Amino acid sequence: MIIVYGIKKKLNPIKAQLSDVIHHCMQSVLGMPEDKRAHRFVPMEKEDFYYPGGRTDAYTVIEINMMAGRQAETQKRLIKTLFKEIESQLSISPIDVEITIKEQPPHCWGFRGITGDEANDLKYKVNV
């Protein structure tokens, strides 16, 4: 699951395109299938969204929650690909993008009535 935070007036107009960019990166780097898109957007009022100095109102935070298993190099490649593609396709400078990957062990995930460690029919690999 991916959660994206940003200032409402900047985030709302680009949500669909940003979702496409993020999903394309997830597919190309992690091999996620086309139908595996779980994005949540949290548009915020400017007065509720504090961010570091030197950033603009385009400042966007992307939290990527995933099952543990991806190698550090794979995760770094995902982060760098996201920076590149977001800048290229949405003209948001990397200084205005913050990305965090939060990993949890498979037994901490629940979907389709089972836990992640019980799933043996995933259409993608976790250990990449």
C-alpha positions, 0 to 999 in steps of 0.5 A: 500500500502506498500513501501520498501526502501533499498540499491539497491545491497542488496534489489534487490536480496531479493525483491520477498522473502521480498514481500512474507514475508510481505504479509504473515504477513499482512495475518496472523495478519490483515487477508488480502486476498491472492490477496490483495498485493500492494507492491512498492520497491524503490531500491536506490544507496548507496550514496542516502540512508542515515541511522542511525549509527550502521546499515549495508547496509541491512538497510531496511525501510518499510512504511505501508499505511492503512486505520485507524481502526486497534487497537494499539495492532494489529498494534504492533503485525504486527510490531513485526511479521514483525521483527521476520519473516524478521530476520528468513527468510531473516537473516536481523537483527531487528536493520536493519529494520525500520517499520512505519504504516501510517494511513489515514481515509477511506475517504482519500483512493481512489480505484476502482472509490470510496473512502474507506468510500464508499466501502462496499465489502472489503474482509477483516476487517479494525477494527481488 
